[in-house]
Amino acid sequence: MPEPQRPFRVGMIGVGVISAQYFASLEKLPKLKLTAVADLDQARAATVAAEHGVDARTVDELLASDDVDAVINLTIPAAHVEIGLRALAAGKHVFAEKPLGLSTAEARPLLDAQTGGLRVGSAPDTVLGTGIQTARKLVDDGVIGQPVGASVHWSSPGHESWHPAPGFYYQPGGGPLFDMGPYYLTSLVTLLGPVVKVSGLASRSGRERVVGKGPLAGTVLPVDVDTHVTALLEHEGGAISTVTVSFEVWASRAPLFELYGTEGTLAVPDPNRFSDPVEVFAAGSEAWRTVPESAGYRDAGRGYGLADMAAAIAAGTPHRASAELAFHVLEIMEAVLSASASRSTVTLASTAPRPAPVPLADTP
Ligand SMILES: NC(=O)c1ccc[n+]([C@@H]2O[C@H](COP(=O)([O-])OP(=O)(O)OC[C@H]3O[C@@H](n4cnc5c(N)ncnc54)[C@H](O)[C@@H]3O)[C@@H](O)[C@H]2O)c1
């Protein structure tokens, strides 16, 4: 366990596309110090380590390192739980990219392995930025009255047009639901509270998925997930959300994310980003109004959830981007697919309280 004064030392496992955003954040977070990186692709790890002036180690070496307090796990979804459990067994805290795991059965051991003061955190930490936190403050302050419902529409033709190794997006743990769902569902739990029941329908068109860029360009990808998903969620407080996420849409004019209340509508900013503006349309008014940021970490980036967790460890308080929240979100996603398969409504077994609000601040 780190002493309060010294930086929280971090080892990163998995240095692919998204790692660049974490490196950029780590430069803004003086309480975190990157000491080493590792990747199955050791040549990639060596290149990235040289760029950032840190050690390249094998995964085994990094997990055995004395100068690593926490592991940032940026591997593909199929490796999140395995790497996480190995890190916890080696006495390290873990903060992982989303989803928490491929299924609740696979991910549950992560919850149980948080013993001896060790913590597990999970993306998305975008919800800790000023965008979603300002929206949450408006809801809590009653600006839109009693929340009645929310509507989400995220769609694209699919990530194979831009990602150099997009195979994982079409395997379990991927698809629009497990890939993009966590941003919206974590935001919905933050804004409206936990979900008690879901129903949903999911399908796939069978359209061929071909890698568009990089050394794998032209490769046809196997598709083992549904690529168009619509869900209905009933929140504990009674509000209902409709959520559509899709890799089947070439163009759309649907609003991304809206919250409807008895006194107005809130245009919720993109929950895959940190600091976009929030707009409100108040009952009886004539126009949308942009609301100044009033809560959340300013100009945050990926990795702020780990900094928030490090601060919470030092203070002995709960961290916000918690494994329990990510587990609840994972169960929502799993339940949407099983509701679709059984053409029924599924009652959830898990819950997660709304995480504590983030007061306006520069860093955790
Ligand atoms: N690419 C994005 O825009 C983006 C955005 C947000 C979140 N994410 C999430 O980040 C994670 C990684 O995505 P990415 O786009 O960086 O993928 P990527 O394929 O570019 O990188 C993953 C890296 O992990 C390594 N890896 C895989 N299994 C490993 C293992 N068992 N041990 C060690 N290294 C291993 C791979 O060699 C690769 O370098 C995913 O969970 C994804 O959902 C990605």
PDBQT file of the ligand as one rigid body, heavy atoms in Angstrom, charges set to zero:
ROOT
HETATM    1  N1  LIG A 401      -9.798   2.192 -29.180  1.00  0.00    +0.000 N 
HETATM    2  C1  LIG A 401     -10.629   2.996 -28.539  1.00  0.00    +0.000 C 
HETATM    3  O1  LIG A 401     -11.006   4.062 -29.058  1.00  0.00    +0.000 OA
HETATM    4  C2  LIG A 401     -11.104   2.661 -27.167  1.00  0.00    +0.000 A 
HETATM    5  C3  LIG A 401     -11.802   3.655 -26.470  1.00  0.00    +0.000 A 
HETATM    6  C4  LIG A 401     -12.213   3.401 -25.167  1.00  0.00    +0.000 A 
HETATM    7  C5  LIG A 401     -11.971   2.174 -24.600  1.00  0.00    +0.000 A 
HETATM    8  N2  LIG A 401     -11.332   1.197 -25.299  1.00  0.00    +0.000 N 
HETATM    9  C6  LIG A 401     -11.139  -0.094 -24.644  1.00  0.00    +0.000 C 
HETATM   10  O2  LIG A 401      -9.747  -0.279 -24.402  1.00  0.00    +0.000 OA
HETATM   11  C7  LIG A 401      -9.407  -1.668 -24.509  1.00  0.00    +0.000 C 
HETATM   12  C8  LIG A 401      -8.299  -1.805 -25.516  1.00  0.00    +0.000 C 
HETATM   13  O3  LIG A 401      -8.731  -1.256 -26.743  1.00  0.00    +0.000 OA
HETATM   14  P1  LIG A 401      -7.674  -0.815 -27.846  1.00  0.00    +0.000 P 
HETATM   15  O4  LIG A 401      -8.473  -0.140 -28.903  1.00  0.00    +0.000 OA
HETATM   16  O5  LIG A 401      -6.526  -0.098 -27.239  1.00  0.00    +0.000 OA
HETATM   17  O6  LIG A 401      -7.248  -2.261 -28.381  1.00  0.00    +0.000 OA
HETATM   18  P2  LIG A 401      -5.897  -2.661 -29.122  1.00  0.00    +0.000 P 
HETATM   19  O7  LIG A 401      -6.155  -3.966 -29.780  1.00  0.00    +0.000 OA
HETATM   20  O8  LIG A 401      -5.420  -1.515 -29.951  1.00  0.00    +0.000 OA
HETATM   21  O9  LIG A 401      -4.853  -2.846 -27.923  1.00  0.00    +0.000 OA
HETATM   22  C9  LIG A 401      -4.929  -3.900 -26.992  1.00  0.00    +0.000 C 
HETATM   23  C10 LIG A 401      -3.527  -4.266 -26.594  1.00  0.00    +0.000 C 
HETATM   24  O10 LIG A 401      -3.580  -5.248 -25.549  1.00  0.00    +0.000 OA
HETATM   25  C11 LIG A 401      -2.640  -6.262 -25.828  1.00  0.00    +0.000 C 
HETATM   26  N3  LIG A 401      -3.094  -7.499 -25.185  1.00  0.00    +0.000 N 
HETATM   27  C12 LIG A 401      -4.181  -8.248 -25.510  1.00  0.00    +0.000 A 
HETATM   28  N4  LIG A 401      -4.292  -9.283 -24.662  1.00  0.00    +0.000 NA
HETATM   29  C13 LIG A 401      -3.272  -9.185 -23.786  1.00  0.00    +0.000 A 
HETATM   30  C14 LIG A 401      -2.838  -9.960 -22.678  1.00  0.00    +0.000 A 
HETATM   31  N5  LIG A 401      -3.500 -11.064 -22.311  1.00  0.00    +0.000 N 
HETATM   32  N6  LIG A 401      -1.739  -9.567 -22.003  1.00  0.00    +0.000 NA
HETATM   33  C15 LIG A 401      -1.053  -8.464 -22.383  1.00  0.00    +0.000 A 
HETATM   34  N7  LIG A 401      -1.405  -7.689 -23.423  1.00  0.00    +0.000 NA
HETATM   35  C16 LIG A 401      -2.499  -8.040 -24.121  1.00  0.00    +0.000 A 
HETATM   36  C17 LIG A 401      -2.588  -6.333 -27.355  1.00  0.00    +0.000 C 
HETATM   37  O11 LIG A 401      -1.355  -6.917 -27.793  1.00  0.00    +0.000 OA
HETATM   38  C18 LIG A 401      -2.714  -4.864 -27.741  1.00  0.00    +0.000 C 
HETATM   39  O12 LIG A 401      -1.481  -4.211 -27.842  1.00  0.00    +0.000 OA
HETATM   40  C19 LIG A 401     -10.698  -2.393 -24.896  1.00  0.00    +0.000 C 
HETATM   41  O13 LIG A 401     -11.297  -2.915 -23.736  1.00  0.00    +0.000 OA
HETATM   42  C20 LIG A 401     -11.578  -1.284 -25.477  1.00  0.00    +0.000 C 
HETATM   43  O14 LIG A 401     -12.955  -1.544 -25.248  1.00  0.00    +0.000 OA
HETATM   44  C21 LIG A 401     -10.860   1.424 -26.562  1.00  0.00    +0.000 A 
ENDROOT
TORSDOF 0
